[in-house]
Amino acid sequence: MPDKIKILCIGDIVGFPGRALFKKHCAALKEKYAIDGVIVNGENTASDGRGITPAIVEFLKRYGTHVITSGNHIFAKRDIYSYLSSNKDLLRPANFPASTPGTGVTTFTVAGATVGVINVQGRVFMRELLSCPFKAAESALLFLKHQTNCIIIDMHAETTSEKMGMAYFLEGQVSAVFGTHTHVQTADERILPGGTAFISDLGMGGAVNSMIGMKKHAIMHNLLTQMPVKFEVEMEGPYHMHGIVLTLDTKTGKALSIERIRVVDEHLDLTDPELKDK
């Protein structure tokens, strides 16, 4: 087993543009940063920006993903239910009710090292009535600790305070806590004194001139009128994809470094038949 491993973590991938970005750039990122493992948040990968399908899971895995995390949109597509029930490479938040399909904790092995992944969802300003994400993460940690010291948490939440709270709550016990959900990459990446890497939000993969990857005019109409609108994925470029590269000590599980990344692309082939939902 190597002394250290590198994990690429990509923020919320939104619709066709996000999937096209990932397909086009993941291999180059893996080569550039000597990446061992890849974690992506895929709950917005469907063509309408809500949910994920089994075909999209296979697409993400085909282009290098080891584990897919999610959040409040995980159950938007009904055909993902059976996949969640029988597979552990796609996570739903661990603090969802136990009766819901799937699991919120898993492991994968790269370069001879086992990496644990925990997915939880915050409660502040979120609609779902969920159990405590802190207690859910703590419970999942007990399950993982006898398997590995390298443990990464996706805290899918609205507020920076709740995400920071998770990092401080488990400081020194997990390798990294990264936030997802807001689709805006933050500039607060750091390693806490206990050796846990943290960033409030990874960002997203999608159109630059959008609002969270969606067409801005509908959202502006909603903000101005408070009337319901249908969100649609913005397809026009340019495009960007955000994330981080983590370097972890395989023996201690401590984070050695955290680096923000941003890929910008002026043109994508959105007619690629592989991008179509199945």
BELNOR-V557643 format. One record per residue. RES is the residue in one letter. PHI is phi in radians with two decimals (none if undefined). Layout:
RES_PHI / RES_PHI
This chain:
M_none / P_-1.22 / D_-1.24 / K_-2.55 / I_-2.29 / K_-2.08 / I_-2.07 / L_-1.64 / C_-2.09 / I_-1.91 / G_-1.27 / D_-0.74 / I_-1.53 / V_-1.91 / G_0.99 / F_-0.94 / P_-1.04 / G_-1.11 / R_-1.19 / A_-1.12 / L_-1.06 / F_-1.11 / K_-1.05 / K_-1.30 / H_-2.03 / C_-1.08 / A_-1.07 / A_-1.16 / L_-1.13 / K_-1.09 / E_-1.25 / K_-1.06 / Y_-1.81 / A_0.92 / I_-1.32 / D_-1.72 / G_-2.44 / V_-2.28 / I_-2.14 / V_-2.27 / N_-1.62 / G_-2.04 / E_-1.29 / N_-1.99 / T_-1.38 / A_-1.09 / S_-1.05 / D_-1.59 / G_1.41 / R_-2.28 / G_1.57 / I_-2.62 / T_-2.05 / P_-1.01 / A_-1.12 / I_-1.24 / V_-0.99 / E_-1.12 / F_-1.05 / L_-1.11 / K_-1.17 / R_-1.07 / Y_-1.79 / G_2.00 / T_-1.37 / H_-1.73 / V_-2.42 / I_-1.98 / T_-1.76 / S_-2.68 / G_-3.05 / N_-1.21 / H_-1.76 / I_-1.05 / F_-1.74 / A_-1.18 / K_-1.97 / R_-1.12 / D_-1.29 / I_-1.52 / Y_-1.01 / S_-1.16 / Y_-1.11 / L_-1.04 / S_-1.23 / S_-2.04 / N_-2.38 / K_-2.14 / D_-1.62 / L_-2.10 / L_-1.83 / R_-1.94 / P_-0.95 / A_-1.16 / N_-1.64 / F_-1.21 / P_-0.96 / A_-1.05 / S_-1.34 / T_-1.33 / P_-1.08 / G_1.67 / T_-2.41 / G_-1.91 / V_-2.53 / T_-2.75 / T_-2.37 / F_-2.51 / T_-2.07 / V_-2.39 / A_0.91 / G_1.42 / A_-1.92 / T_-1.62 / V_-2.08 / G_-1.67 / V_-2.27 / I_-2.10 / N_-2.11 / V_-2.32 / Q_-2.09 / G_-1.26 / R_-2.05 / V_-1.26 / F_1.09 / M_-1.80 / R_-1.37 / E_-1.20 / L_-1.61 / L_-1.92 / S_-1.28 / C_-1.12 / P_-1.15 / F_-1.18 / K_-1.20 / A_-1.14 / A_-1.16 / E_-1.10 / S_-1.15 / A_-1.10 / L_-1.12 / L_-1.08 / F_-1.18 / L_-1.48 / K_-1.05 / H_-1.44 / Q_-1.83 / T_-2.85 / N_-1.68 / C_-1.58 / I_-2.32 / I_-2.12 / I_-2.03 / D_-1.70 / M_-1.75 / H_-1.50 / A_-2.63 / E_-1.45 / T_-1.80 / T_-1.12 / S_-1.12 / E_-1.19 / K_-1.19 / M_-1.07 / G_-1.02 / M_-1.11 / A_-1.09 / Y_-1.27 / F_-1.08 / L_-1.95 / E_-0.97 / G_1.46 / Q_-1.81 / V_-2.23 / S_-1.31 / A_-2.76 / V_-2.22 / F_-2.11 / G_-1.67 / T_-2.36 / H_1.90 / T_-1.46 / H_1.16 / V_-2.12 / Q_-1.18 / T_-1.65 / A_-1.92 / D_-1.95 / E_-1.12 / R_-2.93 / I_-1.93 / L_-1.20 / P_-0.93 / G_-1.41 / G_1.69 / T_-1.70 / A_-1.36 / F_-2.56 / I_-2.58 / S_-1.16 / D_-2.67 / L_-1.20 / G_1.86 / M_-2.67 / G_-2.10 / G_3.00 / A_-1.27 / V_-1.15 / N_-1.52 / S_-2.48 / M_-2.11 / I_0.90 / G_1.57 / M_-1.86 / K_-1.04 / K_-1.32 / H_-1.16 / A_-1.14 / I_-1.18 / M_-1.09 / H_-1.07 / N_-1.09 / L_-1.14 / L_-1.41 / T_-1.98 / Q_1.13 / M_-1.52 / P_-1.15 / V_-2.41 / K_-1.64 / F_-1.36 / E_-2.23 / V_-1.14 / E_-1.34 / M_-1.76 / E_-1.37 / G_-1.40 / P_-1.25 / Y_-2.26 / H_-2.53 / M_-2.36 / H_-2.08 / G_3.11 / I_-2.43 / V_-2.00 / L_-1.82 / T_-1.95 / L_-2.07 / D_-1.37 / T_-1.22 / K_-1.42 / T_-1.64 / G_1.40 / K_-1.24 / A_-1.39 / L_-1.63 / S_-2.81 / I_-2.43 / E_-2.30 / R_-1.27 / I_-2.27 / R_-2.53 / V_-1.87 / V_-2.06 / D_-2.42 / E_-1.38 / H_-2.49 / L_-2.27 / D_-1.54 / L_-1.48 / T_-1.59 / D_-0.93 / P_-1.07 / E_-1.21 / L_-1.46 / K_-1.21 / D_-1.15 / K_-2.17
